[in-house]
Amino acid sequence: MKEITQLDLNLLKALDALLDECNVTRAASRLGVTQPAMSGMLTRLRENFGDPLFVRAKHGIVPTQRALALSAPLKQVISEIGALLQAPDFDPLTANITFTIAATDYALRAVALPFLSALKQQAPHIRIALVPVDDKQVQLQLERGDIDLALLTPASTPPDLHAKNLFDEHYVCALRQGHPAMQGRKQLTVSQLCELDHALVSYTGGGFRGVTDEALEKLGQQRQVSLSVKSFIILPEILRASDMVAILPSRLVAGMDDLMVFDPPIEVPGFTKVAAWHERTHRDVAHRWLRELLFTQCAAAKT
């Protein structure tokens, strides 16, 4: 039995041309090779298939029964090889694919929610699995295909990944509408801010200190933090139900009418949000489309 490794796949196109043309000269012209080269390919085809394949006739050559039997499966193989070499078609309206995106809860609120709304309109059958991001495992997860995209910061993005900055985030003060500290005010001084009861988000959990405290200390000021939570998502609810204040990323509270939001009286360093993905999906047409939609939505949602 012949092995596929013994057959030059380029010979299949030669056999297909010979079957269609039944003429060595015309088949050679069709493939853009010389007549001697085509004759050489026919000799190799005969050796591989153990059959003359074509015999001389009055007006060229005619196929043997073996060659005729090869005609239909040969065209199917050539068509399938051609399809294999073509980039797959992707239509968002009909695509039925599942993508897994790793994100912090902040990224879920600030990035994923507006992105998912646009995705549902443009690609109604695509499914998205949102999973917690694990900075220590993210590169391995992307390599293995456990996740397709990760929403990170520059500091947490492994250097071997493809990455694109989505936006630069800044911090704002947020407290409930009707808060007694804001009676007749639209802003707070540093001293007034420090007099309030503060809540913060501790990314690792249990911490009562953050970038705001570092900024205050440079001014010789200190605030009282009485609540530490690990999730950004719960904090707006806490602010609505109490007289606490929090200094939060602006996109987290954008559009929340029941909260007062204003710039803090101190300069708090912001951060950059990054989308990261692996080389294995870098050129895939569906993944490229998904990433472009994400980039577009983040750009449109600038605050």
C-alpha positions as CSV (number, residue, x, y, z in Angstrom):
1,M,0.0,0.0,0.0
2,K,1.3,3.4,-0.9
3,E,1.8,5.9,1.9
4,I,0.7,9.6,1.5
5,T,4.3,10.6,2.3
6,Q,5.4,8.9,-1.0
7,L,3.1,11.1,-3.1
8,D,3.9,14.6,-4.0
9,L,0.6,16.4,-3.5
10,N,1.5,18.8,-6.4
11,L,1.0,15.8,-8.7
12,L,-2.7,15.7,-7.9
13,K,-3.2,19.0,-9.6
14,A,-1.3,17.6,-12.6
15,L,-3.5,14.5,-12.7
16,D,-6.7,16.7,-12.4
17,A,-5.5,18.9,-15.4
18,L,-4.7,15.8,-17.5
19,L,-8.2,14.3,-16.8
20,D,-9.9,17.6,-17.8
21,E,-7.8,18.3,-20.9
22,C,-6.8,14.8,-22.1
23,N,-3.9,16.5,-23.7
24,V,-0.4,16.9,-22.2
25,T,0.3,20.2,-23.9
26,R,-2.9,21.9,-22.8
27,A,-2.5,20.5,-19.3
28,A,1.0,21.9,-19.1
29,S,-0.2,25.3,-20.2
30,R,-3.0,25.2,-17.6
31,L,-0.5,24.6,-14.8
32,G,2.1,27.0,-16.3
33,V,4.8,24.3,-16.7
34,T,6.6,23.0,-19.8
35,Q,5.4,20.0,-21.8
36,P,8.5,18.0,-20.7
37,A,7.8,18.8,-17.1
38,M,4.2,17.6,-17.5
39,S,5.4,14.4,-19.1
40,G,7.7,13.9,-16.2
41,M,4.8,14.3,-13.7
42,L,2.7,11.8,-15.7
43,T,5.6,9.3,-15.4
44,R,5.7,9.8,-11.6
45,L,1.9,9.5,-11.4
46,R,2.0,6.2,-13.2
47,E,4.7,4.9,-10.8
48,N,2.7,6.1,-7.7
49,F,-0.6,4.6,-8.9
50,G,0.8,1.5,-10.6
51,D,-1.3,2.1,-13.7
52,P,-0.7,3.8,-17.1
53,L,-3.6,6.3,-16.2
54,F,-3.6,7.6,-19.8
55,V,-3.0,5.9,-23.2
56,R,-2.4,7.4,-26.6
57,A,-5.3,8.0,-28.8
58,K,-5.8,9.7,-32.3
59,H,-6.4,13.1,-30.8
60,G,-4.3,13.1,-27.6
61,I,-4.7,10.7,-24.7
62,V,-7.5,9.0,-23.0
63,P,-7.8,7.9,-19.4
64,T,-7.8,4.3,-18.2
65,Q,-10.5,2.9,-16.0
66,R,-8.3,3.5,-13.0
67,A,-7.9,7.2,-13.9
68,L,-11.6,7.6,-14.5
69,A,-12.3,6.1,-11.0
70,L,-9.9,8.6,-9.5
71,S,-11.6,11.7,-11.1
72,A,-14.4,12.4,-8.6
73,P,-12.4,11.7,-5.4
74,L,-9.5,13.7,-6.8
75,K,-11.6,16.8,-7.3
76,Q,-13.0,16.4,-3.8
77,V,-9.5,16.1,-2.3
78,I,-8.2,19.2,-4.3
79,S,-11.3,21.2,-3.1
80,E,-10.7,20.2,0.5
81,I,-7.0,21.1,0.4
82,G,-8.0,24.4,-1.1
83,A,-10.5,25.1,1.6
84,L,-7.8,24.1,4.2
85,L,-5.5,26.7,2.9
86,Q,-8.1,29.5,2.9
87,A,-8.9,31.6,5.9
88,P,-12.2,30.4,7.3
89,D,-15.2,32.6,6.7
90,F,-16.6,34.4,9.7
91,D,-20.0,36.0,9.8
92,P,-20.8,37.6,13.2
93,L,-24.6,37.3,12.6
94,T,-24.4,33.5,12.2
95,A,-21.3,32.6,14.2
96,N,-21.8,30.1,17.0
97,I,-18.6,30.3,19.0
98,T,-17.8,30.4,22.7
99,F,-15.1,32.8,23.9
100,T,-13.7,32.9,27.5
101,I,-12.5,36.2,28.9
102,A,-10.7,36.6,32.2
103,A,-11.3,39.8,34.1
104,T,-11.4,41.4,37.5
105,D,-14.7,42.5,38.8
106,Y,-13.8,46.1,38.0
107,A,-13.2,45.1,34.4
108,L,-16.5,43.2,34.4
109,R,-18.4,46.5,35.2
110,A,-16.2,48.9,33.3
111,V,-15.4,46.9,30.2
112,A,-17.5,43.7,29.9
113,L,-20.9,45.2,30.4
114,P,-20.9,47.7,27.5
115,F,-18.9,45.3,25.3
116,L,-21.5,42.5,25.9
117,S,-24.3,44.8,24.9
118,A,-22.7,45.6,21.6
119,L,-21.8,42.0,21.1
120,K,-25.4,40.8,21.5
121,Q,-26.6,43.2,18.8
122,Q,-23.9,42.2,16.3
123,A,-23.3,38.6,17.0
124,P,-26.4,37.2,18.8
125,H,-25.2,33.5,18.8
126,I,-21.7,34.1,20.2
127,R,-21.4,33.0,23.9
128,I,-19.1,34.6,26.4
129,A,-17.7,32.9,29.5
130,L,-16.5,35.5,32.0
131,V,-14.1,34.0,34.6
132,P,-11.9,35.5,37.4
133,V,-8.4,36.6,36.3
134,D,-5.5,34.9,37.9
135,D,-2.3,36.9,37.4
136,K,-0.1,34.0,38.2
137,Q,-1.8,31.6,35.8
138,V,-2.9,33.9,33.0
139,Q,-0.1,33.1,30.5
140,L,-0.5,29.3,30.9
141,Q,-4.3,29.6,30.6
142,L,-3.9,31.5,27.3
143,E,-1.3,29.1,26.0
144,R,-3.6,26.1,26.8
145,G,-6.7,27.8,25.4
146,D,-8.4,27.8,28.8
147,I,-9.1,31.5,28.2
148,D,-9.0,33.5,25.0
149,L,-8.6,37.0,26.3
150,A,-7.5,38.6,29.6
151,L,-8.2,42.1,30.8
152,L,-5.2,43.1,32.9
153,T,-2.9,46.1,33.7
154,P,0.5,46.6,32.2
155,A,2.3,45.4,35.3
156,S,0.4,42.1,35.4
157,T,0.7,41.4,31.6
158,P,3.4,38.8,30.8
159,P,5.9,40.1,28.2
160,D,5.4,37.3,25.8
161,L,1.7,38.0,25.1
162,H,0.2,40.3,22.5
163,A,-1.4,43.3,24.3
164,K,-3.2,46.5,23.6
165,N,-4.0,49.4,25.9
166,L,-7.8,49.8,26.2
167,F,-7.9,53.0,28.2
168,D,-6.4,55.1,31.0
169,E,-8.5,55.2,34.1
170,H,-8.6,57.9,36.7
171,Y,-10.1,58.1,40.2
172,V,-13.2,60.1,41.4
173,C,-14.9,60.7,44.7
174,A,-18.2,59.0,45.0
175,L,-20.9,59.3,47.7
176,R,-24.7,59.1,47.8
177,Q,-27.0,61.9,46.6
178,G,-28.2,64.0,49.6
179,H,-25.0,63.2,51.6
180,P,-24.9,65.7,54.5
181,A,-21.3,66.6,53.8
182,M,-22.3,67.9,50.3
183,Q,-25.1,70.3,51.4
184,G,-24.5,73.4,49.4
185,R,-21.2,72.0,47.9
186,K,-20.1,70.5,44.7
187,Q,-16.6,69.7,45.9
188,L,-14.7,68.8,49.0
189,T,-11.4,70.1,50.4
190,V,-8.7,67.7,51.5
191,S,-9.6,68.3,55.2
192,Q,-13.3,67.8,54.5
193,L,-12.6,64.6,52.7
194,C,-10.5,63.3,55.5
195,E,-13.2,63.9,58.1
196,L,-15.5,61.5,56.3
197,D,-15.8,57.7,56.8
198,H,-14.1,55.9,53.9
199,A,-14.5,52.6,52.2
200,L,-11.9,51.1,49.9
201,V,-11.3,48.1,47.7
202,S,-8.5,45.8,48.7
203,Y,-7.5,43.7,45.7
204,T,-6.0,41.0,47.8
205,G,-8.6,41.3,50.5
206,G,-8.5,42.7,54.1
207,G,-6.3,45.7,53.4
208,F,-7.2,49.2,54.7
209,R,-4.6,51.2,52.7
210,G,-4.4,52.2,49.1
211,V,-3.0,54.7,46.6
212,T,-5.2,57.4,48.1
213,D,-3.5,57.0,51.5
214,E,-0.1,57.4,49.9
215,A,-1.3,60.6,48.1
216,L,-2.7,62.0,51.4
217,E,0.5,61.3,53.3
218,K,2.5,63.4,50.9
219,L,0.3,66.3,52.0
220,G,0.6,65.4,55.7
221,Q,-3.0,64.2,55.8
222,Q,-4.7,61.0,56.9
223,R,-8.1,59.5,56.3
224,Q,-10.2,57.1,58.3
225,V,-10.9,53.8,56.4
226,S,-13.5,51.8,58.3
227,L,-14.5,49.4,55.5
228,S,-12.5,47.2,53.2
229,V,-14.1,45.1,50.5
230,K,-12.5,42.8,47.9
231,S,-15.1,43.5,45.2
232,F,-15.6,46.8,43.4
233,I,-19.1,45.7,42.4
234,I,-20.6,45.8,45.9
235,L,-19.1,49.2,46.8
236,P,-21.7,51.4,45.0
237,E,-24.5,49.7,46.8
238,I,-22.7,50.3,50.1
239,L,-22.3,54.0,49.3
240,R,-26.0,54.3,48.4
241,A,-27.0,52.9,51.8
242,S,-24.6,54.8,54.0
243,D,-22.8,58.1,54.6
244,M,-19.5,56.6,53.5
245,V,-17.3,58.0,50.8
246,A,-15.0,56.1,48.4
247,I,-12.4,57.1,45.9
248,L,-13.1,54.8,42.9
249,P,-12.2,54.3,39.3
250,S,-14.4,56.6,37.2
251,R,-15.8,53.9,34.9
252,L,-17.1,52.0,37.8
253,V,-19.6,54.6,38.8
254,A,-20.2,56.2,35.4
255,G,-23.9,56.8,34.7
256,M,-25.0,56.0,38.3
257,D,-27.5,58.9,38.9
258,D,-28.0,58.1,42.5
259,L,-24.4,58.8,43.4
260,M,-22.6,62.2,43.4
261,V,-19.3,61.9,41.6
262,F,-16.5,64.6,41.4
263,D,-12.8,64.9,41.1
264,P,-10.9,64.3,44.4
265,P,-9.1,67.3,45.9
266,I,-5.8,65.4,45.7
267,E,-4.0,63.8,42.8
268,V,-4.5,60.0,42.9
269,P,-2.5,58.0,40.3
270,G,-4.7,56.2,37.9
271,F,-4.0,53.0,35.9
272,T,-4.2,51.6,32.4
273,K,-6.4,48.7,31.4
274,V,-4.9,46.2,28.9
275,A,-6.3,43.4,26.8
276,A,-3.9,40.5,26.4
277,W,-4.0,37.5,24.1
278,H,-1.7,34.7,22.9
279,E,0.0,34.2,19.6
280,R,-2.2,31.1,19.0
281,T,-5.2,33.2,18.4
282,H,-3.5,36.3,17.1
283,R,-4.4,35.7,13.4
284,D,-7.7,33.9,13.9
285,V,-10.4,35.9,12.1
286,A,-13.1,35.3,14.7
287,H,-10.7,36.3,17.6
288,R,-9.6,39.4,15.6
289,W,-13.2,40.5,15.1
290,L,-14.0,40.0,18.8
291,R,-10.9,42.1,19.9
292,E,-11.7,44.9,17.4
293,L,-15.2,45.1,18.8
294,L,-13.8,45.3,22.4
295,F,-11.3,48.0,21.3
296,T,-14.1,50.0,19.6
297,Q,-16.4,49.8,22.6
298,C,-13.7,50.9,25.1
299,A,-12.7,53.9,22.9
300,A,-16.4,54.9,22.6
301,A,-16.9,54.7,26.4
302,K,-14.2,57.2,27.3
303,T,-15.1,59.3,30.3
